[in-house]
Amino acid sequence: MKYIGDIPKILNNPDYIYKQLDKDDTLWIIKKIDDNIKITLKLNTISSSEKEKEYKNSIIQMQILNQRRIDKYEEKGKIEKLFDKNKKIV
C-alpha cells in the first residue's frame, strides 16, 4: 500500500479519532491524505498484568475511506468522535 510510509505521520498528527462503539478496544485514527486514510488501532484495555501478556496494542487495518462513508458510520451510531484537530476537543 502506498501509504505505509505515512503511518508515523498519521499516528502522530491525526485529523480525527473515533471510537468504534461495538468494540471497546478499537479506535479509528484518520488522516486526510488524498482522500481519508483510516488506520484502525486495537488497544489493550485489560488492566490485569496476567491478561496484558495476552493482548498487544496493534494496527489491525489500514484502508481508504471517503468522508461520506465516515459520516454515515457516525450517523448510524457505529462510531463516536473523540478528537477533531480543528476543534481540539470534542
C-alpha positions, 0 to 999 in steps of 0.5 A: 500500500502506498501509504505505509510510509505515512503511518508515523505521520498519521499516528502522530498528527491525526485529523480525527479519532473515533471510537468504534462503539461495538468494540471497546478496544478499537479506535479509528485514527484518520488522516486526510491524505488524498482522500481519508486514510483510516488506520484502525488501532486495537488497544489493550484495555485489560488492566490485569498484568496476567491478561496484558501478556495476552493482548498487544496494542496493534494496527489491525487495518489500514484502508481508504475511506471517503468522508461520506462513508465516515459520516454515515458510520457516525450517523448510524451510531457505529462510531463516536468522535473523540478528537477533531484537530480543528476543534481540539476537543470534542 
